[in-house]
Amino acid sequence: MDAVLPISVAAALSATLTIWGHYRAHRAVVYVCKPLTTSLILALAVIAATARTDRLAWAIVAGLALSLAGDVFLMLPRDLFRAGLASFLLAHLCYLVAFTADAPCARPTLPLLLWAVVAAALLRVLWPGLKASLRAPVTLYVCVLLTMAAQASSRAAALHTGPALAAAIGAALFALSDALLALDRFRRPFAPARALVRITYFAGQWLIALSAFPSWPLP
C-alpha cells in the first residue's frame, strides 16, 4: 500500500509528458511515456490483486494489460486501428467480468437504460463518418463499452462503497475518452482532442485500478 501514492504520482507525470509529447511532436517521448503510464496504472492493479482472492482484481489486471496492448497498437505509425479496437473491446469485457464479480448484472436497471440512450446518440453522430467496413465493429465496441460503464454504475448504486464509486466514475471517464476519440477521428477533428482524450483515459484507468483495492488506498 505504501507504493500506491508514488506510483500514482509517477503515472501522473508520465501522462503529462505523453500529452506534451503529442502536442510538441516528440514521438520518442510519446512512445516511451504513453505505455509507461498505463504500465504504472497496471502495477497498481497488480498490487491490489495480490491482496485479494476473488476474480475482481485479476479481471481488472487483465483489462489493463489489454489496454496497454491497445495503447501500443494505436500509437504506432501504421494504421492498426482494428487491432487497437479489438484490444480495448477485450479490455472492456474484462472490466465487465470484474464489475459482475460482487454485484448482480444491471440491477438497478436505470443506469443501463441511460447508457443505452448515450450509445444510440453516439452511434447516430458517428454513423455518417464511418466507412461501411467499420460500422459493425464500431457498433459492437460502443455497445460493449457502454454496457461496461452501465454495469459499473449499477454496481456503485447497489454496493454504496468507495471503490465501487471509483470504478463507476473511472468507467464513465473511459467511455467519455473513447467518445471524444471517435468524434475526433470519424466526425470532426478538434484541437484539444488529444489532451482531453488522454486526460479522461488515464484518469479513468487509474480510478478503475484503485477500485480493485478493498478500500480507498490513498490518504
C-alpha atoms as a printed R data frame, in Angstrom:
    type eleno elety resid chain resno       x       y       z
1   ATOM     1    CA   MET     A     1   0.000   0.000   0.000
2   ATOM     2    CA   ASP     A     2   2.894   2.366   0.646
3   ATOM     3    CA   ALA     A     3   3.725   2.222  -3.070
4   ATOM     4    CA   VAL     A     4   0.322   3.432  -4.267
5   ATOM     5    CA   LEU     A     5   0.982   7.172  -3.844
6   ATOM     6    CA   PRO     A     6   4.454   7.284  -5.501
7   ATOM     7    CA   ILE     A     7   3.257   5.075  -8.376
8   ATOM     8    CA   SER     A     8   0.217   7.328  -8.843
9   ATOM     9    CA   VAL     A     9   2.416  10.444  -8.897
10  ATOM    10    CA   ALA     A    10   4.776   8.804 -11.399
11  ATOM    11    CA   ALA     A    11   1.800   7.865 -13.596
12  ATOM    12    CA   ALA     A    12   0.517  11.452 -13.493
13  ATOM    13    CA   LEU     A    13   3.916  12.816 -14.512
14  ATOM    14    CA   SER     A    14   4.224  10.261 -17.312
15  ATOM    15    CA   ALA     A    15   0.717  11.082 -18.543
16  ATOM    16    CA   THR     A    16   1.606  14.789 -18.594
17  ATOM    17    CA   LEU     A    17   4.709  14.056 -20.651
18  ATOM    18    CA   THR     A    18   2.628  11.957 -23.035
19  ATOM    19    CA   ILE     A    19   0.277  14.861 -23.713
20  ATOM    20    CA   TRP     A    20   3.204  17.289 -24.034
21  ATOM    21    CA   GLY     A    21   4.939  14.921 -26.459
22  ATOM    22    CA   HIS     A    22   1.850  14.696 -28.668
23  ATOM    23    CA   TYR     A    23   1.477  18.455 -28.997
24  ATOM    24    CA   ARG     A    24   5.201  19.082 -29.444
25  ATOM    25    CA   ALA     A    25   5.527  16.219 -31.979
26  ATOM    26    CA   HIS     A    26   8.149  14.434 -29.870
27  ATOM    27    CA   ARG     A    27   7.324  10.914 -30.995
28  ATOM    28    CA   ALA     A    28  10.022   9.307 -28.844
29  ATOM    29    CA   VAL     A    29   8.531  10.853 -25.695
30  ATOM    30    CA   VAL     A    30   5.094   9.520 -26.612
31  ATOM    31    CA   TYR     A    31   6.466   6.054 -27.437
32  ATOM    32    CA   VAL     A    32   8.052   5.844 -24.006
33  ATOM    33    CA   CYS     A    33   5.580   7.671 -21.764
34  ATOM    34    CA   LYS     A    34   2.240   6.501 -23.121
35  ATOM    35    CA   PRO     A    35   2.799   2.777 -22.445
36  ATOM    36    CA   LEU     A    36   4.752   3.665 -19.289
37  ATOM    37    CA   THR     A    37   1.718   5.473 -17.873
38  ATOM    38    CA   THR     A    38  -0.571   2.505 -18.469
39  ATOM    39    CA   SER     A    39   2.103   0.148 -17.114
40  ATOM    40    CA   LEU     A    40   2.292   2.141 -13.881
41  ATOM    41    CA   ILE     A    41  -1.500   2.044 -13.547
42  ATOM    42    CA   LEU     A    42  -1.356  -1.691 -14.248
43  ATOM    43    CA   ALA     A    43   1.162  -2.037 -11.408
44  ATOM    44    CA   LEU     A    44  -1.400  -0.526  -9.028
45  ATOM    45    CA   ALA     A    45  -3.934  -3.171 -10.028
46  ATOM    46    CA   VAL     A    46  -1.366  -5.934  -9.578
47  ATOM    47    CA   ILE     A    47  -0.646  -4.682  -6.043
48  ATOM    48    CA   ALA     A    48  -4.379  -4.796  -5.321
49  ATOM    49    CA   ALA     A    49  -4.780  -8.248  -6.857
50  ATOM    50    CA   THR     A    50  -2.091  -9.792  -4.664
51  ATOM    51    CA   ALA     A    51  -4.206  -8.930  -1.606
52  ATOM    52    CA   ARG     A    52  -7.473 -10.393  -2.940
53  ATOM    53    CA   THR     A    53  -8.765 -13.898  -3.617
54  ATOM    54    CA   ASP     A    54 -11.717 -13.061  -5.879
55  ATOM    55    CA   ARG     A    55 -11.820 -12.547  -9.627
56  ATOM    56    CA   LEU     A    56 -12.479  -8.807  -9.498
57  ATOM    57    CA   ALA     A    57  -8.902  -7.534  -9.160
58  ATOM    58    CA   TRP     A    58  -7.377 -10.019 -11.583
59  ATOM    59    CA   ALA     A    59 -10.037  -9.217 -14.185
60  ATOM    60    CA   ILE     A    60  -9.051  -5.556 -13.828
61  ATOM    61    CA   VAL     A    61  -5.391  -6.555 -14.221
62  ATOM    62    CA   ALA     A    62  -6.293  -8.385 -17.445
63  ATOM    63    CA   GLY     A    63  -8.248  -5.363 -18.670
64  ATOM    64    CA   LEU     A    64  -5.316  -3.040 -18.053
65  ATOM    65    CA   ALA     A    65  -2.894  -5.435 -19.759
66  ATOM    66    CA   LEU     A    66  -5.148  -5.485 -22.826
67  ATOM    67    CA   SER     A    67  -5.421  -1.698 -22.647
68  ATOM    68    CA   LEU     A    68  -1.633  -1.496 -22.694
69  ATOM    69    CA   ALA     A    69  -1.619  -3.568 -25.891
70  ATOM    70    CA   GLY     A    70  -4.277  -1.259 -27.338
71  ATOM    71    CA   ASP     A    71  -2.181   1.799 -26.450
72  ATOM    72    CA   VAL     A    72   0.766   0.379 -28.375
73  ATOM    73    CA   PHE     A    73  -1.345  -0.503 -31.427
74  ATOM    74    CA   LEU     A    74  -2.929   2.945 -31.634
75  ATOM    75    CA   MET     A    75   0.277   4.954 -31.245
76  ATOM    76    CA   LEU     A    76   2.293   3.169 -33.948
77  ATOM    77    CA   PRO     A    77   2.708   4.887 -37.347
78  ATOM    78    CA   ARG     A    78   0.959   2.013 -39.144
79  ATOM    79    CA   ASP     A    79  -2.830   2.010 -39.191
80  ATOM    80    CA   LEU     A    80  -3.525  -0.653 -36.572
81  ATOM    81    CA   PHE     A    81  -6.878   0.792 -35.556
82  ATOM    82    CA   ARG     A    82  -8.681  -2.547 -35.798
83  ATOM    83    CA   ALA     A    83  -6.079  -4.255 -33.619
84  ATOM    84    CA   GLY     A    84  -6.358  -1.452 -31.069
85  ATOM    85    CA   LEU     A    85 -10.150  -1.625 -31.193
86  ATOM    86    CA   ALA     A    86 -10.057  -5.392 -30.579
87  ATOM    87    CA   SER     A    87  -7.660  -4.987 -27.632
88  ATOM    88    CA   PHE     A    88  -9.855  -2.401 -25.939
89  ATOM    89    CA   LEU     A    89 -13.000  -4.415 -26.690
90  ATOM    90    CA   LEU     A    90 -11.488  -7.346 -24.776
91  ATOM    91    CA   ALA     A    91 -10.398  -4.944 -22.018
92  ATOM    92    CA   HIS     A    92 -13.992  -3.767 -21.566
93  ATOM    93    CA   LEU     A    93 -15.177  -7.374 -21.406
94  ATOM    94    CA   CYS     A    94 -12.631  -7.993 -18.642
95  ATOM    95    CA   TYR     A    95 -13.932  -4.954 -16.752
96  ATOM    96    CA   LEU     A    96 -17.462  -6.248 -17.214
97  ATOM    97    CA   VAL     A    97 -16.377  -9.546 -15.661
98  ATOM    98    CA   ALA     A    98 -14.841  -7.599 -12.770
99  ATOM    99    CA   PHE     A    99 -17.917  -5.463 -12.145
100 ATOM   100    CA   THR     A   100 -20.209  -8.505 -12.029
101 ATOM   101    CA   ALA     A   101 -17.978 -10.347  -9.532
102 ATOM   102    CA   ASP     A   102 -19.736  -8.967  -6.470
103 ATOM   103    CA   ALA     A   103 -22.905  -7.353  -7.824
104 ATOM   104    CA   PRO     A   104 -25.874  -8.507  -9.928
105 ATOM   105    CA   CYS     A   105 -25.938  -7.561 -13.584
106 ATOM   106    CA   ALA     A   106 -27.932  -4.411 -14.430
107 ATOM   107    CA   ARG     A   107 -29.569  -4.061 -11.019
108 ATOM   108    CA   PRO     A   108 -30.750  -1.382 -10.697
109 ATOM   109    CA   THR     A   109 -31.623  -1.133 -14.398
110 ATOM   110    CA   LEU     A   110 -31.830   2.660 -14.717
111 ATOM   111    CA   PRO     A   111 -28.080   3.112 -15.455
112 ATOM   112    CA   LEU     A   112 -28.330   0.567 -18.289
113 ATOM   113    CA   LEU     A   113 -31.247   2.464 -19.827
114 ATOM   114    CA   LEU     A   114 -29.440   5.792 -19.541
115 ATOM   115    CA   TRP     A   115 -26.227   4.438 -21.050
116 ATOM   116    CA   ALA     A   116 -28.238   2.798 -23.864
117 ATOM   117    CA   VAL     A   117 -29.537   6.251 -24.783
118 ATOM   118    CA   VAL     A   118 -25.956   7.552 -24.774
119 ATOM   119    CA   ALA     A   119 -24.859   4.662 -27.028
120 ATOM   120    CA   ALA     A   120 -27.658   5.328 -29.502
121 ATOM   121    CA   ALA     A   121 -26.874   9.056 -29.597
122 ATOM   122    CA   LEU     A   122 -23.150   8.460 -30.079
123 ATOM   123    CA   LEU     A   123 -23.705   5.982 -32.927
124 ATOM   124    CA   ARG     A   124 -26.140   8.392 -34.556
125 ATOM   125    CA   VAL     A   125 -23.499  11.119 -34.568
126 ATOM   126    CA   LEU     A   126 -20.668   8.846 -35.712
127 ATOM   127    CA   TRP     A   127 -22.571   6.930 -38.398
128 ATOM   128    CA   PRO     A   128 -22.084   9.326 -41.366
129 ATOM   129    CA   GLY     A   129 -18.300   9.372 -40.861
130 ATOM   130    CA   LEU     A   130 -17.819   5.615 -40.556
131 ATOM   131    CA   LYS     A   131 -16.706   3.514 -43.509
132 ATOM   132    CA   ALA     A   132 -19.017   0.621 -44.248
133 ATOM   133    CA   SER     A   133 -16.351  -1.853 -43.119
134 ATOM   134    CA   LEU     A   134 -16.093  -0.158 -39.706
135 ATOM   135    CA   ARG     A   135 -19.779   0.221 -38.894
136 ATOM   136    CA   ALA     A   136 -20.265  -3.266 -37.446
137 ATOM   137    CA   PRO     A   137 -17.087  -3.365 -35.302
138 ATOM   138    CA   VAL     A   138 -17.593   0.189 -34.029
139 ATOM   139    CA   THR     A   139 -21.223  -0.570 -33.151
140 ATOM   140    CA   LEU     A   140 -20.152  -3.696 -31.261
141 ATOM   141    CA   TYR     A   141 -17.436  -1.744 -29.479
142 ATOM   142    CA   VAL     A   142 -19.763   1.073 -28.412
143 ATOM   143    CA   CYS     A   143 -22.341  -1.408 -27.104
144 ATOM   144    CA   VAL     A   144 -19.767  -3.331 -25.050
145 ATOM   145    CA   LEU     A   145 -18.106  -0.143 -23.765
146 ATOM   146    CA   LEU     A   146 -21.333   1.411 -22.572
147 ATOM   147    CA   THR     A   147 -22.626  -1.869 -21.142
148 ATOM   148    CA   MET     A   148 -19.453  -1.977 -19.062
149 ATOM   149    CA   ALA     A   149 -19.986   1.620 -17.933
150 ATOM   150    CA   ALA     A   150 -23.633   0.894 -17.148
151 ATOM   151    CA   GLN     A   151 -22.744  -2.140 -15.041
152 ATOM   152    CA   ALA     A   152 -20.154  -0.100 -13.144
153 ATOM   153    CA   SER     A   153 -22.867   2.484 -12.385
154 ATOM   154    CA   SER     A   154 -25.384  -0.177 -11.333
155 ATOM   155    CA   ARG     A   155 -22.778  -1.784  -9.100
156 ATOM   156    CA   ALA     A   156 -21.998   1.526  -7.406
157 ATOM   157    CA   ALA     A   157 -25.701   2.111  -6.775
158 ATOM   158    CA   ALA     A   158 -26.080  -1.389  -5.335
159 ATOM   159    CA   LEU     A   159 -22.958  -1.535  -3.153
160 ATOM   160    CA   HIS     A   160 -22.597   2.072  -1.936
161 ATOM   161    CA   THR     A   161 -18.825   1.711  -1.401
162 ATOM   162    CA   GLY     A   162 -15.920   3.995  -2.231
163 ATOM   163    CA   PRO     A   163 -14.167   1.528  -4.569
164 ATOM   164    CA   ALA     A   164 -17.427   0.828  -6.440
165 ATOM   165    CA   LEU     A   165 -17.976   4.578  -6.894
166 ATOM   166    CA   ALA     A   166 -14.379   4.967  -8.109
167 ATOM   167    CA   ALA     A   167 -14.976   2.203 -10.666
168 ATOM   168    CA   ALA     A   168 -18.184   3.850 -11.879
169 ATOM   169    CA   ILE     A   169 -16.501   7.236 -12.318
170 ATOM   170    CA   GLY     A   170 -13.494   5.586 -13.955
171 ATOM   171    CA   ALA     A   171 -15.696   3.668 -16.393
172 ATOM   172    CA   ALA     A   172 -17.606   6.844 -17.262
173 ATOM   173    CA   LEU     A   173 -14.333   8.703 -17.919
174 ATOM   174    CA   PHE     A   174 -13.118   5.817 -20.093
175 ATOM   175    CA   ALA     A   175 -16.376   5.980 -22.078
176 ATOM   176    CA   LEU     A   176 -16.002   9.754 -22.430
177 ATOM   177    CA   SER     A   177 -12.413   9.323 -23.631
178 ATOM   178    CA   ASP     A   178 -13.447   6.846 -26.315
179 ATOM   179    CA   ALA     A   179 -16.354   9.043 -27.384
180 ATOM   180    CA   LEU     A   180 -14.055  12.057 -27.788
181 ATOM   181    CA   LEU     A   181 -11.537   9.946 -29.709
182 ATOM   182    CA   ALA     A   182 -14.264   8.663 -32.046
183 ATOM   183    CA   LEU     A   183 -15.675  12.141 -32.638
184 ATOM   184    CA   ASP     A   184 -12.210  13.484 -33.416
185 ATOM   185    CA   ARG     A   185 -11.388  10.594 -35.748
186 ATOM   186    CA   PHE     A   186 -14.680   9.986 -37.534
187 ATOM   187    CA   ARG     A   187 -16.726  13.150 -37.240
188 ATOM   188    CA   ARG     A   188 -14.823  16.417 -36.843
189 ATOM   189    CA   PRO     A   189 -11.226  16.836 -35.596
190 ATOM   190    CA   PHE     A   190 -10.772  19.452 -32.877
191 ATOM   191    CA   ALA     A   191  -7.580  20.876 -31.404
192 ATOM   192    CA   PRO     A   192  -7.983  19.929 -27.710
193 ATOM   193    CA   ALA     A   193  -8.926  16.338 -28.587
194 ATOM   194    CA   ARG     A   194  -5.555  14.747 -27.813
195 ATOM   195    CA   ALA     A   195  -5.316  16.304 -24.374
196 ATOM   196    CA   LEU     A   196  -8.948  15.624 -23.439
197 ATOM   197    CA   VAL     A   197  -8.828  12.031 -24.691
198 ATOM   198    CA   ARG     A   198  -5.694  11.223 -22.723
199 ATOM   199    CA   ILE     A   199  -6.669  13.035 -19.536
200 ATOM   200    CA   THR     A   200 -10.007  11.238 -19.337
201 ATOM   201    CA   TYR     A   201  -8.451   7.921 -20.407
202 ATOM   202    CA   PHE     A   202  -5.612   7.879 -17.888
203 ATOM   203    CA   ALA     A   203  -7.812   9.234 -15.074
204 ATOM   204    CA   GLY     A   204 -10.452   6.620 -15.821
205 ATOM   205    CA   GLN     A   205  -7.963   3.759 -15.894
206 ATOM   206    CA   TRP     A   206  -6.347   4.996 -12.669
207 ATOM   207    CA   LEU     A   207  -9.698   5.030 -10.871
208 ATOM   208    CA   ILE     A   208 -10.552   1.561 -12.174
209 ATOM   209    CA   ALA     A   209  -7.176   0.271 -10.939
210 ATOM   210    CA   LEU     A   210  -7.689   1.809  -7.499
211 ATOM   211    CA   SER     A   211 -11.179   0.302  -7.331
212 ATOM   212    CA   ALA     A   212  -9.528  -3.120  -7.164
213 ATOM   213    CA   PHE     A   213  -8.433  -2.365  -3.595
214 ATOM   214    CA   PRO     A   214 -10.906  -3.380  -0.855
215 ATOM   215    CA   SER     A   215 -10.882   0.221   0.423
216 ATOM   216    CA   TRP     A   216  -9.596   3.553  -0.877
217 ATOM   217    CA   PRO     A   217  -5.780   3.160  -0.803
218 ATOM   218    CA   LEU     A   218  -4.764   6.832  -0.765
219 ATOM   219    CA   PRO     A   219  -4.685   9.214   2.228
